[in-house]
Amino acid sequence: MGKSLDTLKIPPHNIEAEQSVIGAMLMNPNCIPKVQAILQPDDFYREAHGDIVKAIYQLKDKTTHVTVPEELSKSNLLEKCGGSDYIIDLMEKTITSAGVTFHADIIHDLSKRRQIIDKCAIACEEAFTTTKETESILSDLKGGIISLNSTGKNLYPEPDQLISDVFKEIEKRSQSEDHHVGILSGFPEIDAYLNGFEPKTLTYLIGRPSMGKTALGLNIAENMAEKCMGMILFFSLEMGNEQITRRRIAAKSQVYLSRIRSGNIQDSQWRDLIEAADAMSRNIILIDHPKFKTVENLVSLAESFAIEHEISAIFVDHIQLMNTRKTKNSRHHEISYISNEMKSLAKTLTVPNIVLCQLSRKVEQRRDKKPILSDMKESGDLEQDSDLVIGIYRDDPKSEIMYLAGLKGRDVGTWTAEIGFDRFTQKCMSRQQSIPF
């Protein structure tokens, strides 16, 4: 039997557009940077065209119908690419270089289509076998498809355009009354130093058990959700969604968590509970499924969610409970890989990623038990990936004062602050109304 029509389909491409772009660069080398900002040699369907473009990118403003064949000859590719006559023919066929970006966009779009086809074909092949987990196939496919959005004309911004954009941002903020650079935590003691959690940043909240890391993370998430239009993803790897929700209700209603947990509610407290439940933000999405302890699944879900919804921030509680499907030599290398993925996720989705982190036991051996950077487990890797590190400490589990220390802060430096903490309701509270910037 002959092959089906589906197997005979030719991948999408446009040879005329490819010839036009190459001809434009040969005719006018000034347009090479514009093309290079959009296309890579691999984006060209005809392999010979990719080789010619690679030679042009290497020559840059020295590109001519003479130098390109010479460059190709060095790699013994000239004959494969059609010889000098084909290079000259490409240039002579081009009337003008004015439409070069239009044709480059066409080539880039068709290249993406071919990549989608390739990635789906790989997933189909894997789906027919039983050697790979279904979640792993889905995760790789989603990650591969979404990664295509991060390539292309925005990968290498023009320096002048980047400077112009940043300068416009500075002007805009100078005209604003609040001067915030990111999403406010809702605590003046923190926001006075950070001016908000900036997009594309990775923050670690570090502390020993029972210091209030989860409580502070939840309180910040709740404050953010009340002010932001987008969703807050809160990955709870330690507690279930029900436990987290009880804590949210306790903090909002100021009814003791122990009473909420046991159901021993006084008649006068029901009104507070109902009002708290009604006032709680619906923008916080709690995720406690065990499969999201694997960093690949967590990243895949967050990226998939971002396709359909706006995300304002991501919280992960906590990094030591995460693992990876990739084989690593040690837990140290595994944590390093996970931390790097958390940083990449913040950049990819353009959101602040706030990750809780457990401290090593060596902090207990010091007289001053306030956290320092070296107390972080696998501290070198976590510290390197982070933009901000905030240490959390209380003198004892009954203390109503939570000590905060900005141990690392790109662009903001180090700082210290104190906020109130009610252990009965897991509520963190500002101790002052405002601090001037």
Disulfide bonds with the S-S distance in Angstrom:
none
